[in-house]
Amino acid sequence: MSRVSGRISRVLEFRGGGELNEGRALPLYQILGENGIIAKGVKHTASKRDVKVLTCMMKLRMMDRMLLEAQRQGRIPFYAACNGEEGSVVGTAAGLSSEDEVFSQYREHGVLLWRGFRYQDFMDQCFATKDDPGKGRQMPVHYTSPELHFQTVSSTIATQIPNSVGAAYALKMGKASRITVTFFGEGGTSEGDFHAGLNFAASLQCPVLFVCRNNGWAISTPASQQYQGDGLAARGVSYGILSAAVDGNDPLAVAHAVSTARKRCLETQTPVFLELVTYRLGPHSTSDDSILYRGKEEVTQAFEKEPIARLRKFLISSGLWSTEREEELATAEKKKLLDAISKAQRKEKAPPADVVEQVHNRLSRTLERQRRELVSRLDSYKDKYG
């Protein structure tokens, strides 16, 4: 990336990529253009990893669509999809090591899908079955997987940011060869935890990668009402953190930027901030109706830049993808998804008495008493509670 001025020298530079200025002091880094053609002056050869990125994004969108429908049918109480932001999420996953510790917001389940989380694992959590690692205590899309180094999702905005910094500091003290990664939206940068987290990371020099998905909307509040200035990457610069802005709808650019940033974090044991500029095509969640606060024309224009269509065009032109292959994928994955949903619906729910399990290393007398009272009440009213 180009320097902003003589006073600002904390801008991450990439090699082998193009830049979209669009009036920004910090231009957007890009490899794949909106038309599915590699940017001028950029060298990139289509690979098997690019195909894996495309298939993962397609699977993610199919799963999101089915679970949105399941919520509308009353099968699950809530859902938040990744529609339009697959390039930012899956692209980031592709640029990380599978052992990097992820502190997610609630729209990054594509990282889990990339790392091997099964459809059944997703369904067990969303349907709160007995096999849910969270024991049914969380809302849907609040996943957790210690095995895949994915920390439990919390609804509270931005609390994961200082947590990830603390974990990164611990990794640094332990001389571990991995980093922490924390996701948040542009709305999260208005929270105090964002500023505290960046300041601690810069002051203590922690190997943490900050990934801001700037999708244009903090629920119903547009980015124009969230902040002024040149995007959000400049906020990282202001804290003395190496920063860059990336076209978040270009999964190839995201993967390369994340890989470069990760290497920098690991080698220097310092933080890096990436702003991924993307767009939320659907509502914030199933509790939201985006038609009430934004026009159809805006969403239609955003669809023209969405990541799946962009990468699909590139791989078809490269001979690594075809409509026939895509149809086969859709048929096979739809069957797997329906099977996983069906199994989750038939499974027993997580036992209510487990509500206090894993909260403390050793249950207090108060919790033990409360659990006994809960079990007794459930037993007394079996006809009502099932």
Contacts in CASP RR format, 6 or more apart in sequence:
PFRMAT RR
TARGET T0000
AUTHOR 0000-0000-0000
METHOD contacts of the structure
MODEL  1
MSRVSGRISRVLEFRGGGELNEGRALPLYQILGENGIIAKGVKHTASKRD
VKVLTCMMKLRMMDRMLLEAQRQGRIPFYAACNGEEGSVVGTAAGLSSED
EVFSQYREHGVLLWRGFRYQDFMDQCFATKDDPGKGRQMPVHYTSPELHF
QTVSSTIATQIPNSVGAAYALKMGKASRITVTFFGEGGTSEGDFHAGLNF
AASLQCPVLFVCRNNGWAISTPASQQYQGDGLAARGVSYGILSAAVDGND
PLAVAHAVSTARKRCLETQTPVFLELVTYRLGPHSTSDDSILYRGKEEVT
QAFEKEPIARLRKFLISSGLWSTEREEELATAEKKKLLDAISKAQRKEKA
PPADVVEQVHNRLSRTLERQRRELVSRLDSYKDKYG
1 11 0 8 1.000
1 12 0 8 1.000
1 13 0 8 1.000
1 14 0 8 1.000
1 19 0 8 1.000
1 26 0 8 1.000
1 27 0 8 1.000
1 29 0 8 1.000
1 244 0 8 1.000
1 245 0 8 1.000
2 11 0 8 1.000
2 13 0 8 1.000
2 19 0 8 1.000
2 27 0 8 1.000
3 9 0 8 1.000
3 11 0 8 1.000
4 11 0 8 1.000
4 25 0 8 1.000
4 26 0 8 1.000
4 237 0 8 1.000
8 237 0 8 1.000
10 236 0 8 1.000
10 237 0 8 1.000
10 240 0 8 1.000
10 241 0 8 1.000
10 242 0 8 1.000
10 243 0 8 1.000
11 26 0 8 1.000
11 233 0 8 1.000
11 237 0 8 1.000
11 242 0 8 1.000
11 243 0 8 1.000
11 244 0 8 1.000
12 242 0 8 1.000
12 243 0 8 1.000
12 244 0 8 1.000
12 257 0 8 1.000
12 260 0 8 1.000
12 261 0 8 1.000
12 264 0 8 1.000
12 272 0 8 1.000
12 274 0 8 1.000
14 29 0 8 1.000
14 244 0 8 1.000
14 256 0 8 1.000
14 257 0 8 1.000
14 260 0 8 1.000
16 31 0 8 1.000
16 41 0 8 1.000
16 42 0 8 1.000
16 43 0 8 1.000
16 44 0 8 1.000
17 29 0 8 1.000
17 30 0 8 1.000
17 31 0 8 1.000
17 39 0 8 1.000
17 41 0 8 1.000
17 42 0 8 1.000
17 253 0 8 1.000
17 256 0 8 1.000
18 29 0 8 1.000
18 30 0 8 1.000
18 31 0 8 1.000
18 39 0 8 1.000
18 40 0 8 1.000
18 41 0 8 1.000
18 42 0 8 1.000
19 27 0 8 1.000
19 28 0 8 1.000
19 29 0 8 1.000
19 30 0 8 1.000
20 27 0 8 1.000
20 28 0 8 1.000
20 30 0 8 1.000
20 247 0 8 1.000
21 27 0 8 1.000
22 28 0 8 1.000
24 230 0 8 1.000
24 231 0 8 1.000
24 245 0 8 1.000
25 230 0 8 1.000
25 234 0 8 1.000
26 230 0 8 1.000
26 231 0 8 1.000
26 233 0 8 1.000
26 234 0 8 1.000
26 237 0 8 1.000
26 243 0 8 1.000
26 244 0 8 1.000
26 245 0 8 1.000
27 245 0 8 1.000
28 245 0 8 1.000
28 246 0 8 1.000
28 247 0 8 1.000
28 277 0 8 1.000
29 244 0 8 1.000
29 245 0 8 1.000
29 246 0 8 1.000
29 247 0 8 1.000
29 253 0 8 1.000
29 257 0 8 1.000
30 39 0 8 1.000
30 246 0 8 1.000
30 247 0 8 1.000
30 250 0 8 1.000
30 253 0 8 1.000
31 38 0 8 1.000
31 39 0 8 1.000
31 42 0 8 1.000
31 44 0 8 1.000
31 250 0 8 1.000
31 252 0 8 1.000
31 253 0 8 1.000
31 256 0 8 1.000
32 38 0 8 1.000
32 39 0 8 1.000
32 44 0 8 1.000
32 250 0 8 1.000
32 251 0 8 1.000
32 252 0 8 1.000
32 253 0 8 1.000
32 310 0 8 1.000
32 311 0 8 1.000
32 314 0 8 1.000
33 39 0 8 1.000
33 247 0 8 1.000
33 250 0 8 1.000
33 310 0 8 1.000
34 249 0 8 1.000
34 304 0 8 1.000
34 305 0 8 1.000
34 310 0 8 1.000
35 310 0 8 1.000
35 313 0 8 1.000
36 310 0 8 1.000
36 311 0 8 1.000
36 313 0 8 1.000
36 314 0 8 1.000
36 317 0 8 1.000
37 313 0 8 1.000
37 314 0 8 1.000
37 317 0 8 1.000
38 44 0 8 1.000
38 314 0 8 1.000
44 252 0 8 1.000
46 314 0 8 1.000
46 315 0 8 1.000
46 318 0 8 1.000
46 319 0 8 1.000
46 320 0 8 1.000
48 320 0 8 1.000
49 94 0 8 1.000
49 255 0 8 1.000
50 252 0 8 1.000
50 311 0 8 1.000
50 314 0 8 1.000
50 315 0 8 1.000
50 320 0 8 1.000
51 315 0 8 1.000
51 320 0 8 1.000
51 321 0 8 1.000
52 94 0 8 1.000
53 87 0 8 1.000
53 90 0 8 1.000
53 91 0 8 1.000
53 94 0 8 1.000
53 251 0 8 1.000
53 252 0 8 1.000
53 255 0 8 1.000
53 311 0 8 1.000
54 251 0 8 1.000
54 308 0 8 1.000
54 311 0 8 1.000
54 312 0 8 1.000
54 315 0 8 1.000
54 321 0 8 1.000
55 329 0 8 1.000
56 90 0 8 1.000
56 93 0 8 1.000
56 110 0 8 1.000
56 113 0 8 1.000
56 114 0 8 1.000
57 86 0 8 1.000
57 87 0 8 1.000
57 90 0 8 1.000
57 251 0 8 1.000
57 307 0 8 1.000
57 308 0 8 1.000
57 311 0 8 1.000
58 308 0 8 1.000
58 326 0 8 1.000
58 329 0 8 1.000
58 330 0 8 1.000
58 333 0 8 1.000
59 113 0 8 1.000
59 329 0 8 1.000
59 333 0 8 1.000
60 82 0 8 1.000
60 86 0 8 1.000
60 89 0 8 1.000
60 90 0 8 1.000
60 109 0 8 1.000
60 110 0 8 1.000
60 113 0 8 1.000
61 82 0 8 1.000
61 83 0 8 1.000
61 86 0 8 1.000
61 308 0 8 1.000
62 330 0 8 1.000
62 333 0 8 1.000
62 334 0 8 1.000
62 337 0 8 1.000
63 113 0 8 1.000
63 119 0 8 1.000
63 122 0 8 1.000
63 337 0 8 1.000
64 79 0 8 1.000
64 81 0 8 1.000
64 82 0 8 1.000
64 83 0 8 1.000
65 81 0 8 1.000
66 334 0 8 1.000
66 337 0 8 1.000
66 338 0 8 1.000
66 341 0 8 1.000
67 76 0 8 1.000
67 79 0 8 1.000
67 81 0 8 1.000
67 122 0 8 1.000
67 126 0 8 1.000
67 140 0 8 1.000
68 79 0 8 1.000
68 81 0 8 1.000
68 286 0 8 1.000
70 76 0 8 1.000
70 79 0 8 1.000
70 126 0 8 1.000
70 341 0 8 1.000
71 77 0 8 1.000
71 78 0 8 1.000
71 79 0 8 1.000
71 140 0 8 1.000
71 286 0 8 1.000
72 286 0 8 1.000
75 127 0 8 1.000
75 341 0 8 1.000
75 345 0 8 1.000
76 126 0 8 1.000
76 127 0 8 1.000
76 140 0 8 1.000
77 139 0 8 1.000
77 140 0 8 1.000
78 139 0 8 1.000
78 140 0 8 1.000
78 141 0 8 1.000
78 285 0 8 1.000
78 286 0 8 1.000
78 287 0 8 1.000
79 126 0 8 1.000
79 140 0 8 1.000
79 141 0 8 1.000
79 285 0 8 1.000
79 286 0 8 1.000
80 106 0 8 1.000
80 107 0 8 1.000
80 141 0 8 1.000
80 284 0 8 1.000
80 285 0 8 1.000
80 286 0 8 1.000
81 107 0 8 1.000
81 282 0 8 1.000
82 89 0 8 1.000
82 107 0 8 1.000
82 108 0 8 1.000
82 109 0 8 1.000
82 110 0 8 1.000
83 280 0 8 1.000
83 281 0 8 1.000
83 282 0 8 1.000
84 215 0 8 1.000
84 249 0 8 1.000
84 278 0 8 1.000
84 279 0 8 1.000
84 280 0 8 1.000
84 281 0 8 1.000
84 282 0 8 1.000
84 302 0 8 1.000
84 306 0 8 1.000
84 307 0 8 1.000
84 308 0 8 1.000
85 107 0 8 1.000
85 213 0 8 1.000
85 215 0 8 1.000
85 278 0 8 1.000
85 279 0 8 1.000
85 280 0 8 1.000
85 281 0 8 1.000
86 110 0 8 1.000
86 251 0 8 1.000
86 307 0 8 1.000
86 308 0 8 1.000
87 248 0 8 1.000
87 249 0 8 1.000
87 250 0 8 1.000
87 251 0 8 1.000
87 254 0 8 1.000
87 278 0 8 1.000
87 307 0 8 1.000
87 308 0 8 1.000
87 311 0 8 1.000
88 211 0 8 1.000
88 213 0 8 1.000
88 248 0 8 1.000
88 249 0 8 1.000
88 251 0 8 1.000
88 254 0 8 1.000
88 276 0 8 1.000
88 278 0 8 1.000
88 307 0 8 1.000
89 107 0 8 1.000
89 108 0 8 1.000
89 109 0 8 1.000
89 110 0 8 1.000
89 111 0 8 1.000
89 183 0 8 1.000
89 213 0 8 1.000
90 110 0 8 1.000
90 111 0 8 1.000
90 113 0 8 1.000
90 114 0 8 1.000
90 251 0 8 1.000
91 251 0 8 1.000
91 254 0 8 1.000
91 255 0 8 1.000
91 258 0 8 1.000
92 108 0 8 1.000
92 111 0 8 1.000
92 181 0 8 1.000
92 183 0 8 1.000
92 211 0 8 1.000
92 254 0 8 1.000
92 255 0 8 1.000
92 258 0 8 1.000
92 276 0 8 1.000
93 110 0 8 1.000
93 111 0 8 1.000
93 114 0 8 1.000
93 115 0 8 1.000
94 114 0 8 1.000
94 251 0 8 1.000
94 254 0 8 1.000
94 255 0 8 1.000
94 258 0 8 1.000
95 254 0 8 1.000
95 255 0 8 1.000
95 256 0 8 1.000
95 258 0 8 1.000
95 259 0 8 1.000
95 262 0 8 1.000
96 102 0 8 1.000
96 111 0 8 1.000
96 181 0 8 1.000
96 258 0 8 1.000
96 259 0 8 1.000
96 262 0 8 1.000
97 178 0 8 1.000
97 262 0 8 1.000
98 115 0 8 1.000
98 148 0 8 1.000
98 149 0 8 1.000
99 149 0 8 1.000
99 178 0 8 1.000
100 149 0 8 1.000
100 178 0 8 1.000
100 179 0 8 1.000
100 180 0 8 1.000
100 181 0 8 1.000
100 209 0 8 1.000
100 262 0 8 1.000
101 149 0 8 1.000
101 151 0 8 1.000
101 164 0 8 1.000
101 167 0 8 1.000
101 171 0 8 1.000
101 178 0 8 1.000
101 179 0 8 1.000
101 180 0 8 1.000
101 181 0 8 1.000
102 108 0 8 1.000
102 111 0 8 1.000
102 149 0 8 1.000
102 150 0 8 1.000
102 151 0 8 1.000
102 180 0 8 1.000
102 181 0 8 1.000
102 182 0 8 1.000
102 183 0 8 1.000
103 151 0 8 1.000
103 160 0 8 1.000
103 161 0 8 1.000
103 163 0 8 1.000
103 164 0 8 1.000
103 167 0 8 1.000
103 180 0 8 1.000
103 181 0 8 1.000
103 182 0 8 1.000
103 183 0 8 1.000
104 111 0 8 1.000
104 143 0 8 1.000
104 150 0 8 1.000
104 151 0 8 1.000
104 153 0 8 1.000
104 160 0 8 1.000
104 183 0 8 1.000
105 153 0 8 1.000
105 157 0 8 1.000
105 160 0 8 1.000
105 183 0 8 1.000
105 184 0 8 1.000
105 185 0 8 1.000
105 213 0 8 1.000
106 141 0 8 1.000
106 142 0 8 1.000
106 153 0 8 1.000
106 155 0 8 1.000
107 141 0 8 1.000
107 183 0 8 1.000
107 213 0 8 1.000
108 183 0 8 1.000
109 117 0 8 1.000
109 122 0 8 1.000
109 141 0 8 1.000
109 143 0 8 1.000
111 150 0 8 1.000
112 121 0 8 1.000
112 122 0 8 1.000
112 143 0 8 1.000
112 145 0 8 1.000
112 148 0 8 1.000
112 150 0 8 1.000
113 122 0 8 1.000
115 145 0 8 1.000
115 148 0 8 1.000
115 149 0 8 1.000
115 150 0 8 1.000
116 148 0 8 1.000
117 143 0 8 1.000
117 145 0 8 1.000
117 148 0 8 1.000
117 150 0 8 1.000
118 340 0 8 1.000
119 336 0 8 1.000
119 337 0 8 1.000
119 339 0 8 1.000
119 340 0 8 1.000
120 131 0 8 1.000
120 340 0 8 1.000
120 343 0 8 1.000
120 344 0 8 1.000
121 143 0 8 1.000
121 145 0 8 1.000
122 143 0 8 1.000
122 340 0 8 1.000
123 129 0 8 1.000
123 340 0 8 1.000
123 341 0 8 1.000
123 343 0 8 1.000
123 344 0 8 1.000
124 131 0 8 1.000
124 132 0 8 1.000
124 344 0 8 1.000
124 347 0 8 1.000
125 132 0 8 1.000
125 133 0 8 1.000
125 134 0 8 1.000
125 136 0 8 1.000
125 138 0 8 1.000
125 140 0 8 1.000
125 141 0 8 1.000
125 142 0 8 1.000
125 143 0 8 1.000
126 140 0 8 1.000
126 141 0 8 1.000
126 344 0 8 1.000
127 140 0 8 1.000
127 341 0 8 1.000
127 344 0 8 1.000
127 345 0 8 1.000
127 347 0 8 1.000
128 136 0 8 1.000
128 140 0 8 1.000
128 349 0 8 1.000
128 350 0 8 1.000
129 136 0 8 1.000
129 344 0 8 1.000
129 347 0 8 1.000
129 348 0 8 1.000
129 349 0 8 1.000
129 350 0 8 1.000
130 347 0 8 1.000
130 348 0 8 1.000
130 349 0 8 1.000
130 350 0 8 1.000
130 351 0 8 1.000
131 347 0 8 1.000
132 350 0 8 1.000
133 144 0 8 1.000
133 145 0 8 1.000
133 146 0 8 1.000
134 144 0 8 1.000
134 152 0 8 1.000
134 350 0 8 1.000
134 358 0 8 1.000
135 350 0 8 1.000
135 351 0 8 1.000
135 354 0 8 1.000
135 355 0 8 1.000
135 357 0 8 1.000
135 358 0 8 1.000
136 349 0 8 1.000
136 350 0 8 1.000
137 350 0 8 1.000
137 355 0 8 1.000
138 144 0 8 1.000
138 152 0 8 1.000
138 153 0 8 1.000
139 155 0 8 1.000
141 153 0 8 1.000
142 152 0 8 1.000
142 153 0 8 1.000
142 154 0 8 1.000
142 155 0 8 1.000
143 150 0 8 1.000
143 152 0 8 1.000
143 153 0 8 1.000
144 150 0 8 1.000
144 151 0 8 1.000
144 152 0 8 1.000
144 153 0 8 1.000
151 160 0 8 1.000
151 163 0 8 1.000
154 160 0 8 1.000
157 184 0 8 1.000
157 187 0 8 1.000
157 188 0 8 1.000
157 191 0 8 1.000
157 193 0 8 1.000
158 184 0 8 1.000
158 188 0 8 1.000
158 189 0 8 1.000
158 191 0 8 1.000
158 192 0 8 1.000
158 193 0 8 1.000
158 194 0 8 1.000
159 193 0 8 1.000
160 182 0 8 1.000
160 183 0 8 1.000
160 184 0 8 1.000
161 182 0 8 1.000
161 184 0 8 1.000
161 191 0 8 1.000
161 193 0 8 1.000
161 194 0 8 1.000
161 196 0 8 1.000
161 197 0 8 1.000
161 198 0 8 1.000
161 210 0 8 1.000
162 193 0 8 1.000
162 196 0 8 1.000
162 197 0 8 1.000
162 200 0 8 1.000
163 182 0 8 1.000
164 180 0 8 1.000
164 181 0 8 1.000
164 182 0 8 1.000
164 208 0 8 1.000
165 180 0 8 1.000
165 182 0 8 1.000
165 197 0 8 1.000
165 200 0 8 1.000
165 201 0 8 1.000
165 204 0 8 1.000
165 206 0 8 1.000
165 208 0 8 1.000
165 271 0 8 1.000
166 180 0 8 1.000
166 200 0 8 1.000
166 206 0 8 1.000
167 180 0 8 1.000
167 208 0 8 1.000
168 179 0 8 1.000
168 180 0 8 1.000
168 201 0 8 1.000
168 206 0 8 1.000
168 207 0 8 1.000
168 208 0 8 1.000
168 271 0 8 1.000
169 200 0 8 1.000
169 204 0 8 1.000
169 206 0 8 1.000
171 178 0 8 1.000
171 179 0 8 1.000
171 180 0 8 1.000
171 207 0 8 1.000
172 205 0 8 1.000
172 206 0 8 1.000
172 207 0 8 1.000
172 269 0 8 1.000
177 266 0 8 1.000
178 266 0 8 1.000
179 207 0 8 1.000
179 208 0 8 1.000
179 209 0 8 1.000
179 262 0 8 1.000
179 265 0 8 1.000
179 266 0 8 1.000
180 206 0 8 1.000
180 207 0 8 1.000
180 208 0 8 1.000
180 209 0 8 1.000
181 208 0 8 1.000
181 209 0 8 1.000
181 211 0 8 1.000
182 208 0 8 1.000
182 209 0 8 1.000
182 210 0 8 1.000
182 211 0 8 1.000
183 211 0 8 1.000
183 212 0 8 1.000
183 213 0 8 1.000
184 194 0 8 1.000
184 210 0 8 1.000
184 211 0 8 1.000
184 212 0 8 1.000
184 213 0 8 1.000
185 212 0 8 1.000
185 213 0 8 1.000
185 214 0 8 1.000
185 215 0 8 1.000
185 218 0 8 1.000
186 212 0 8 1.000
186 213 0 8 1.000
186 214 0 8 1.000
186 215 0 8 1.000
186 216 0 8 1.000
186 218 0 8 1.000
186 223 0 8 1.000
186 226 0 8 1.000
186 227 0 8 1.000
186 232 0 8 1.000
187 218 0 8 1.000
187 221 0 8 1.000
187 226 0 8 1.000
188 194 0 8 1.000
188 218 0 8 1.000
189 212 0 8 1.000
189 226 0 8 1.000
189 227 0 8 1.000
189 232 0 8 1.000
189 235 0 8 1.000
190 218 0 8 1.000
190 226 0 8 1.000
190 227 0 8 1.000
198 210 0 8 1.000
198 235 0 8 1.000
198 236 0 8 1.000
198 239 0 8 1.000
198 241 0 8 1.000
198 271 0 8 1.000
198 273 0 8 1.000
199 239 0 8 1.000
200 206 0 8 1.000
201 208 0 8 1.000
201 210 0 8 1.000
201 239 0 8 1.000
201 241 0 8 1.000
201 271 0 8 1.000
202 239 0 8 1.000
202 240 0 8 1.000
202 241 0 8 1.000
202 271 0 8 1.000
205 269 0 8 1.000
205 270 0 8 1.000
205 271 0 8 1.000
206 269 0 8 1.000
206 270 0 8 1.000
206 271 0 8 1.000
207 265 0 8 1.000
207 266 0 8 1.000
207 268 0 8 1.000
207 269 0 8 1.000
207 270 0 8 1.000
207 271 0 8 1.000
208 265 0 8 1.000
208 271 0 8 1.000
209 258 0 8 1.000
209 261 0 8 1.000
209 262 0 8 1.000
209 265 0 8 1.000
209 271 0 8 1.000
209 272 0 8 1.000
209 274 0 8 1.000
210 236 0 8 1.000
210 241 0 8 1.000
210 271 0 8 1.000
210 272 0 8 1.000
210 273 0 8 1.000
210 274 0 8 1.000
211 258 0 8 1.000
211 274 0 8 1.000
211 276 0 8 1.000
212 232 0 8 1.000
212 233 0 8 1.000
212 273 0 8 1.000
212 274 0 8 1.000
212 275 0 8 1.000
212 276 0 8 1.000
213 248 0 8 1.000
213 276 0 8 1.000
213 278 0 8 1.000
214 223 0 8 1.000
214 231 0 8 1.000
214 232 0 8 1.000
214 275 0 8 1.000
214 276 0 8 1.000
214 277 0 8 1.000
214 278 0 8 1.000
215 278 0 8 1.000
215 279 0 8 1.000
215 280 0 8 1.000
216 222 0 8 1.000
216 223 0 8 1.000
216 278 0 8 1.000
216 279 0 8 1.000
216 280 0 8 1.000
217 223 0 8 1.000
217 280 0 8 1.000
217 284 0 8 1.000
217 290 0 8 1.000
217 294 0 8 1.000
218 226 0 8 1.000
219 284 0 8 1.000
219 288 0 8 1.000
220 284 0 8 1.000
220 288 0 8 1.000
220 290 0 8 1.000
220 292 0 8 1.000
220 293 0 8 1.000
222 294 0 8 1.000
231 245 0 8 1.000
231 275 0 8 1.000
232 245 0 8 1.000
232 275 0 8 1.000
233 243 0 8 1.000
233 244 0 8 1.000
233 245 0 8 1.000
233 273 0 8 1.000
233 274 0 8 1.000
233 275 0 8 1.000
234 243 0 8 1.000
235 243 0 8 1.000
235 273 0 8 1.000
236 243 0 8 1.000
236 273 0 8 1.000
237 243 0 8 1.000
237 273 0 8 1.000
239 273 0 8 1.000
241 270 0 8 1.000
241 271 0 8 1.000
241 272 0 8 1.000
241 273 0 8 1.000
242 261 0 8 1.000
242 264 0 8 1.000
242 270 0 8 1.000
242 271 0 8 1.000
242 272 0 8 1.000
242 273 0 8 1.000
243 272 0 8 1.000
243 273 0 8 1.000
243 274 0 8 1.000
243 275 0 8 1.000
244 257 0 8 1.000
244 261 0 8 1.000
244 272 0 8 1.000
244 273 0 8 1.000
244 274 0 8 1.000
244 275 0 8 1.000
245 274 0 8 1.000
245 275 0 8 1.000
245 277 0 8 1.000
246 253 0 8 1.000
246 254 0 8 1.000
246 257 0 8 1.000
246 274 0 8 1.000
246 275 0 8 1.000
246 276 0 8 1.000
246 277 0 8 1.000
247 253 0 8 1.000
247 254 0 8 1.000
247 276 0 8 1.000
247 277 0 8 1.000
248 254 0 8 1.000
248 276 0 8 1.000
248 277 0 8 1.000
248 278 0 8 1.000
248 307 0 8 1.000
249 277 0 8 1.000
249 278 0 8 1.000
249 279 0 8 1.000
249 305 0 8 1.000
249 306 0 8 1.000
249 307 0 8 1.000
249 310 0 8 1.000
250 307 0 8 1.000
250 310 0 8 1.000
251 307 0 8 1.000
251 311 0 8 1.000
252 311 0 8 1.000
254 276 0 8 1.000
257 274 0 8 1.000
258 274 0 8 1.000
261 272 0 8 1.000
261 274 0 8 1.000
262 272 0 8 1.000
264 270 0 8 1.000
264 272 0 8 1.000
265 271 0 8 1.000
265 272 0 8 1.000
278 307 0 8 1.000
279 302 0 8 1.000
279 305 0 8 1.000
279 306 0 8 1.000
280 290 0 8 1.000
281 299 0 8 1.000
281 302 0 8 1.000
281 303 0 8 1.000
281 306 0 8 1.000
282 290 0 8 1.000
282 299 0 8 1.000
283 289 0 8 1.000
283 290 0 8 1.000
284 290 0 8 1.000
290 299 0 8 1.000
312 321 0 8 1.000
312 326 0 8 1.000
315 321 0 8 1.000
316 322 0 8 1.000
316 323 0 8 1.000
352 374 0 8 1.000
352 378 0 8 1.000
352 385 0 8 1.000
353 371 0 8 1.000
353 374 0 8 1.000
353 375 0 8 1.000
353 378 0 8 1.000
355 371 0 8 1.000
355 374 0 8 1.000
356 363 0 8 1.000
356 367 0 8 1.000
356 370 0 8 1.000
356 371 0 8 1.000
359 367 0 8 1.000
360 367 0 8 1.000
363 371 0 8 1.000
378 385 0 8 1.000
END
